Amino acid sequence: MILSVSRRTDIPWFYSQWFYERVRDGYVLVRNPFNAHQVSRVVIRPDAVDCVVFWTKNPIPMMDGLEALEPYPYYFQFTLTGYGRDVEPRLPDKRKVLIPAFQKLAGKLGPERMVWRYDPILINGRYTVSYHLKAFGEIARALEGCTDQVVISFLDFYRGMEKSMRELKAAPPGKAEMEELAGEMSRIAAGAGMETVSCAEGFDLSAYGVHKGACIDRERISRILGCEISGKKDGGQRPECGCMESIEIGSYQTCPGGCRYCYAGPFRKEGMRGWSDKSPILGREIGVEDVVRERKAVSLKQGQMRLDL
């Protein structure tokens, strides 16, 4: 079983202590986003979890407790962009805080377990193609030796984003802009020892040095584990998504980060009423109307451990 922590909210940034409590208890409850009264009980003991994939813009609250994760193989998807607080209002300073955090975490884990994300890329009067290339280059140079891969993607419109995008006067890059960005970002990243891949993009950018990637990445997980893993493509994601199947433990509308491009819904304070770090579920507590069922955890490991010589 691959554990996704989380596409739906930033658990390392806002809920790291809750996650560590779940690790200690060995299970987590997850509400079905399409049927709120269906709840899965997911065992997350080390013998049940093949790998954990963390998604975050700020891992600092989690970093002091990483010893609790020693029994688990894991890696981080760490988003670092050039946006200011008009787009990412609650993030600490990139140069002074977040780039050093990436470097420190990479020093603990190694570049194989760190993936840099520069996404989503939007265009407006401030965030032009030249702006993005300058910011991308600065970050890439700072992260040289800290990661072997950068993931890029371009803005997608989701329901509920219209007001934010209208206020920012933002739009996805046009085709020519995408090609310029892809080609230049690939060149810059290669100079810093990184490959560039795209996330769930319908455009073929391979001619510009950007191949389709996978955030829940079979090859990366196999390398971390030292053995092959099986597993199907994740049928719950967009058709363009290359991720393999995983179990997601986050909840929509629970991220207070306020990033203007967020697809996971606005933070709903009322949905966290009564919640604490000791709660078995992220968000609204289990009620009498909810049905909790055990979700079977199946190892995806295949064959013998391999040696990458």
C-alpha positions as CSV (number, residue, x, y, z in Angstrom):
1,M,0.0,0.0,0.0
2,I,1.2,3.5,-0.9
3,L,0.0,6.2,1.4
4,S,-0.6,9.7,0.0
5,V,-0.2,12.4,2.6
6,S,-1.9,14.4,1.0
7,R,-3.3,15.7,-2.3
8,R,-6.3,17.2,-0.4
9,T,-4.5,19.3,2.2
10,D,-1.1,20.1,3.5
11,I,-0.6,17.7,6.4
12,P,3.1,18.3,7.0
13,W,2.5,22.1,7.3
14,F,-0.7,22.1,9.3
15,Y,-1.3,18.6,10.7
16,S,2.0,17.0,11.3
17,Q,1.3,16.3,15.0
18,W,-2.0,14.8,14.1
19,F,-0.2,12.5,11.6
20,Y,2.4,11.5,14.2
21,E,-0.4,10.6,16.5
22,R,-1.9,8.4,13.7
23,V,1.5,6.7,13.2
24,R,1.6,6.0,16.9
25,D,-1.9,4.5,17.0
26,G,-1.3,2.6,13.7
27,Y,-4.5,3.6,11.9
28,V,-6.4,6.5,10.4
29,L,-10.0,7.1,9.5
30,V,-10.7,8.7,6.1
31,R,-14.1,10.0,4.9
32,N,-15.2,9.4,1.4
33,P,-15.3,12.8,-0.4
34,F,-18.2,11.7,-2.5
35,N,-20.2,10.1,0.3
36,A,-19.4,11.7,3.6
37,H,-21.1,9.0,5.7
38,Q,-18.8,6.3,4.3
39,V,-15.6,6.1,6.3
40,S,-12.6,3.8,5.8
41,R,-10.4,2.6,8.6
42,V,-6.9,2.4,7.1
43,V,-4.1,0.5,9.0
44,I,-0.8,2.4,8.7
45,R,1.6,0.3,10.6
46,P,5.0,-0.2,9.0
47,D,4.2,-3.8,8.0
48,A,1.2,-2.5,6.0
49,V,2.7,0.6,4.3
50,D,5.2,0.1,1.4
51,C,5.9,3.8,1.1
52,V,4.6,7.2,2.2
53,V,4.5,10.1,-0.2
54,F,4.2,13.6,1.4
55,W,3.0,16.7,-0.4
56,T,3.8,20.0,1.1
57,K,4.7,23.7,0.7
58,N,6.2,23.9,4.2
59,P,7.6,20.8,5.9
60,I,9.2,22.7,8.8
61,P,6.5,21.7,11.4
62,M,7.2,18.0,10.6
63,M,10.9,18.0,10.6
64,D,11.7,17.7,14.3
65,G,9.7,14.5,14.6
66,L,11.0,12.6,11.6
67,E,12.5,9.9,13.8
68,A,8.9,8.5,14.2
69,L,9.0,7.7,10.5
70,E,12.2,5.7,10.5
71,P,10.4,2.4,10.0
72,Y,8.7,3.8,6.9
73,P,10.1,4.3,3.4
74,Y,9.0,7.8,2.3
75,Y,9.8,10.8,0.2
76,F,8.6,14.4,-0.1
77,Q,7.0,16.4,-2.9
78,F,8.0,19.9,-1.9
79,T,6.4,22.8,-3.8
80,L,8.6,25.9,-4.1
81,T,7.5,28.6,-6.6
82,G,8.4,32.3,-7.2
83,Y,5.0,33.6,-6.1
84,G,4.6,36.3,-3.5
85,R,1.9,36.6,-0.8
86,D,-0.6,37.8,-3.4
87,V,-0.8,34.2,-4.5
88,E,0.6,32.2,-1.6
89,P,-0.5,34.4,1.4
90,R,0.6,32.3,4.4
91,L,3.9,30.9,3.3
92,P,7.2,32.0,5.0
93,D,9.9,33.8,3.1
94,K,11.2,31.6,0.3
95,R,14.8,32.7,0.3
96,K,15.2,32.9,4.1
97,V,13.1,30.1,5.3
98,L,11.8,27.6,2.7
99,I,14.8,27.1,0.5
100,P,17.0,26.5,3.6
101,A,14.3,24.0,4.8
102,F,14.5,22.1,1.5
103,Q,18.3,22.0,1.8
104,K,18.2,20.8,5.4
105,L,15.6,18.1,4.7
106,A,17.6,17.0,1.7
107,G,20.6,16.8,3.9
108,K,18.7,14.4,6.2
109,L,17.0,12.3,3.5
110,G,19.2,12.6,0.3
111,P,18.2,13.8,-3.1
112,E,16.4,10.6,-4.1
113,R,13.7,11.3,-1.4
114,M,13.2,14.9,-2.4
115,V,11.2,16.1,-5.4
116,W,10.9,19.8,-6.2
117,R,7.6,21.1,-7.6
118,Y,7.3,24.4,-9.4
119,D,3.6,24.4,-10.0
120,P,1.0,25.4,-11.0
121,I,2.4,28.0,-13.4
122,L,0.0,30.9,-14.0
123,I,0.5,34.1,-16.1
124,N,-0.6,37.6,-15.3
125,G,0.9,41.1,-15.4
126,R,3.3,40.4,-12.6
127,Y,4.0,36.7,-13.2
128,T,5.2,36.8,-16.8
129,V,7.2,34.1,-18.6
130,S,10.5,36.0,-17.9
131,Y,9.5,36.3,-14.2
132,H,9.0,32.6,-13.9
133,L,12.2,31.8,-15.6
134,K,14.2,34.1,-13.3
135,A,12.6,32.7,-10.2
136,F,12.9,29.1,-11.4
137,G,16.6,29.6,-12.1
138,E,17.3,31.1,-8.7
139,I,15.6,28.2,-6.9
140,A,17.2,25.6,-9.2
141,R,20.6,26.9,-8.4
142,A,19.9,26.9,-4.7
143,L,18.6,23.3,-4.8
144,E,21.5,21.9,-6.8
145,G,22.5,18.6,-5.2
146,C,19.3,18.5,-3.1
147,T,17.0,16.7,-5.6
148,D,17.3,14.9,-8.9
149,Q,13.9,16.0,-10.3
150,V,11.6,19.0,-10.7
151,V,7.9,18.7,-11.6
152,I,6.2,21.5,-13.5
153,S,2.5,21.9,-14.4
154,F,0.4,24.7,-15.8
155,L,-2.7,26.3,-14.2
156,D,-5.9,24.3,-14.5
157,F,-9.2,25.9,-13.7
158,Y,-11.4,24.2,-11.1
159,R,-14.8,25.1,-9.8
160,G,-14.5,27.7,-7.2
161,M,-11.3,29.3,-8.5
162,E,-13.0,31.8,-10.8
163,K,-13.1,34.7,-8.2
164,S,-9.4,34.3,-7.3
165,M,-8.2,34.1,-10.8
166,R,-10.3,37.0,-11.9
167,E,-8.9,39.1,-9.0
168,L,-5.4,38.1,-10.0
169,K,-6.1,38.6,-13.7
170,A,-4.5,35.2,-14.1
171,A,-4.7,32.7,-16.9
172,P,-2.8,29.5,-17.9
173,P,0.1,30.1,-20.3
174,G,-0.7,29.9,-24.0
175,K,0.8,27.2,-26.2
176,A,3.9,29.2,-27.2
177,E,4.4,30.3,-23.6
178,M,4.2,26.7,-22.4
179,E,6.8,25.6,-25.0
180,E,9.1,28.5,-24.0
181,L,8.8,27.7,-20.3
182,A,9.2,24.0,-20.8
183,G,12.3,24.4,-22.9
184,E,14.0,27.0,-20.8
185,M,13.1,25.3,-17.5
186,S,14.4,22.0,-18.7
187,R,17.7,23.6,-19.7
188,I,18.1,25.4,-16.4
189,A,17.2,22.3,-14.4
190,A,19.6,20.1,-16.3
191,G,22.4,22.6,-15.5
192,A,21.5,22.0,-11.8
193,G,21.6,18.2,-12.2
194,M,17.8,17.7,-12.4
195,E,15.4,16.2,-14.9
196,T,12.2,18.0,-15.6
197,V,8.9,16.2,-15.8
198,S,5.3,17.4,-16.1
199,C,2.3,16.7,-13.9
200,A,-1.0,15.6,-15.5
201,E,-0.4,17.7,-18.7
202,G,-2.3,16.9,-21.9
203,F,0.4,18.6,-24.0
204,D,3.4,16.6,-25.2
205,L,6.4,18.6,-24.2
206,S,9.0,15.9,-24.8
207,A,10.5,17.9,-27.7
208,Y,11.4,20.6,-25.1
209,G,13.0,18.2,-22.7
210,V,10.0,17.7,-20.5
211,H,8.6,14.2,-20.2
212,K,5.4,13.1,-18.5
213,G,6.0,12.3,-14.8
214,A,4.2,10.6,-12.0
215,C,4.0,12.0,-8.4
216,I,3.2,8.6,-7.0
217,D,6.1,7.3,-8.9
218,R,6.6,3.5,-9.4
219,E,10.2,3.9,-10.4
220,R,11.2,6.2,-7.5
221,I,9.4,4.0,-5.0
222,S,11.1,0.9,-6.4
223,R,14.5,2.6,-6.0
224,I,13.8,3.7,-2.5
225,L,12.5,0.2,-1.5
226,G,15.2,-1.7,-3.4
227,C,12.6,-4.0,-5.0
228,E,10.1,-3.9,-7.7
229,I,6.5,-3.0,-6.9
230,S,3.2,-3.7,-8.7
231,G,0.1,-1.6,-8.8
232,K,-2.3,-0.2,-11.3
233,K,-2.6,3.4,-12.5
234,D,-4.7,5.4,-10.1
235,G,-8.2,5.4,-11.6
236,G,-9.4,8.1,-9.3
237,Q,-7.1,10.8,-10.9
238,R,-7.4,12.7,-14.2
239,P,-6.7,10.7,-17.4
240,E,-3.4,12.6,-17.9
241,C,-2.2,11.7,-14.4
242,G,0.6,9.1,-14.4
243,C,0.4,8.2,-10.7
244,M,0.1,4.6,-9.5
245,E,-2.6,3.7,-7.1
246,S,-2.4,4.9,-3.5
247,I,-4.6,5.5,-0.5
248,E,-5.2,9.1,0.3
249,I,-5.7,10.1,3.9
250,G,-6.4,13.8,3.7
251,S,-9.7,15.8,3.6
252,Y,-10.8,18.6,1.3
253,Q,-11.5,22.1,2.8
254,T,-9.1,21.5,5.7
255,C,-6.1,23.5,4.5
256,P,-5.8,27.0,6.0
257,G,-2.9,27.9,3.6
258,G,-5.2,30.0,1.4
259,C,-3.2,29.6,-1.9
260,R,-5.2,31.3,-4.6
261,Y,-4.8,28.5,-7.1
262,C,-5.9,25.8,-4.7
263,Y,-8.2,23.1,-6.1
264,A,-9.0,21.4,-2.8
265,G,-11.6,24.0,-1.7
266,P,-11.6,26.9,0.7
267,F,-10.8,26.1,4.4
268,R,-14.0,25.5,6.4
269,K,-13.4,26.3,10.1
270,E,-16.8,24.8,11.0
271,G,-15.7,21.5,9.5
272,M,-12.9,21.3,12.1
273,R,-15.1,22.1,15.2
274,G,-14.3,19.7,18.0
275,W,-11.2,18.3,16.2
276,S,-7.9,17.8,17.9
277,D,-4.5,16.2,17.2
278,K,-5.9,13.1,19.0
279,S,-8.8,12.7,16.6
280,P,-8.6,9.5,14.4
281,I,-9.9,11.5,11.4
282,L,-8.9,14.8,9.8
283,G,-12.0,17.0,9.9
284,R,-15.5,16.4,11.3
285,E,-15.6,13.7,14.0
286,I,-17.4,10.4,13.4
287,G,-21.1,10.5,14.1
288,V,-23.8,7.9,14.6
289,E,-24.9,8.3,11.0
290,D,-21.4,7.3,9.7
291,V,-20.5,3.7,8.6
292,V,-16.9,2.7,9.3
293,R,-15.4,-0.1,7.3
294,E,-11.9,-1.6,7.3
295,R,-10.0,-0.9,4.1
296,K,-7.8,-3.8,3.1
297,A,-4.1,-3.0,2.9
298,V,-2.2,-5.0,0.3
299,S,1.6,-4.9,-0.2
300,L,2.7,-4.0,-3.7
301,K,6.2,-5.3,-3.3
302,Q,7.3,-7.9,-5.9
303,G,10.1,-10.4,-5.8
304,Q,13.5,-10.0,-4.1
305,M,15.2,-6.8,-3.0
306,R,17.4,-5.5,-5.8
307,L,20.8,-3.9,-5.7
308,D,21.4,-0.8,-7.8
309,L,25.1,-1.0,-8.5
